[in-house]
Amino acid sequence: MAQISEFSLIFIAMGVTLGHLDGEALGLVTMVGLVTIAASTYMITYSHQLYAVCEPFLGIFERKGTPSEPTDATHSQKDPYKIVIFGLGRFGTAIGMRLHKRGIKVLGVDFNPIAVRRWRMLGMEGEYGDASDPEFIGHLPLAGAQWIVATIPMHIKGVSYEDTQATLLQVCRSAGFTGKIVVTSHHGADTEALLTSGADIVLEPFQDAADRAVELLTGSEPEERTDIPEIASEEKQAP
């Protein structure tokens, strides 16, 4: 379904002015334009949910023998990833490096190719792709994973787009993932919204850092520091 553009109204108005069309045609086109413009806005907003509903019926339109789009890494079915991390910024990379040190097999996913390259240089396997793309998520090796961790920053919702973390929750469940999903939040309202959307655990970096600081101040032993190399988008600009 697609909307008709405002230029259609201009052409129809010209036709009415020249006497080639009557007023009923102008009214009909105006009504169709208003309906399709309004409908297409919400169809774009909820495109992922609509795709999940329609996906089982779309296979009849595919050509037989069409190869699947290859992924960057080769995944072993015998040794599946225990944890898949979406978002390879400083926080996601820090989590991945600490899990890797403990011998836990982790797969990292990010839309920034520089972040994926850095992740691989640290000795871990990574994939480049869009976390909100249902087809991409469907090709990831999630069957053996126990946890999905999303460290993608939350964005302000709009009429024509929605938050990536909430979308990822829906897409992963639609793809058949049965493990637990962890997301991050910096605001209490976002935390409640993510829990309502189906997140099992919500990490709050500032709250968690404060809890760790209190533990250190009250006598806990400090852990070994893990240095995180910067990527181009994180480097501070020189004054």
C-alpha positions, 0 to 999 in steps of 0.5 A: 500500500502506498500513499498518493502524493500532494502533486496528485491534488494539484493535477486534479485541481488543474483538471477541475479548473480547466473543466476536464474533471468535475468536483466529485473527482477532486473530492475522491482524490482528496479523500484517498490522499488523506486516508493513504497518507495517514495509513502509510505513516502508521504502517512505517511506524509498525513495519516490523510488527506487520512484517512479522505477521505477514512473513509466513505468507510472503514465501509464495512470492519468492523464487525457488532456489534463491540463496540466503544472504550470507553473514559475515562470520561462520557459526558452529552449530556444535559450539553455539554462542552463549550470549549475543550482544547488540551494540558494541560501544564502550559499555557493550565491548566492556561486557563482551571482554569480561565475558570472553576472559571467563571463557564464555563464547560471545557474538557481537552485533553492531551497525558500525563497521568500525566497532565490529572491526575493533571487536574482532581485533579483540579476539571475538566474533562479530556481525555487521547488521541492523538490530531492527531488521527481522530478516537479519535477526532471523539469520543469526545463530540464536538457537543455542544462545541463553542470553541476548544483551542489548546495549543500544542507546534508547532514542526518543520515539516519534510518529515515523520511528520507534526505539531500537531496543523495544523493536529488538525485543519484538523481533527476537521473540518473533524469531523464536528466541526463548532465552532471556533478554537484557537491555539497558536504560538510563531513565526510570521511565524507560526501565518500566517501559522496557520491562513492560515490553518483555525485557527480563532484566534492565541494566542501569549503568549509572545505578549499577556503577553507584552500587559498585562504588558503594561496595568498594567504599565498604570494603569489597576487593577491587577487580582487575581493570579492563581497558577498552580501546576507543573507536573513531566515533568515540574519540574526543575531538581536539579543541 
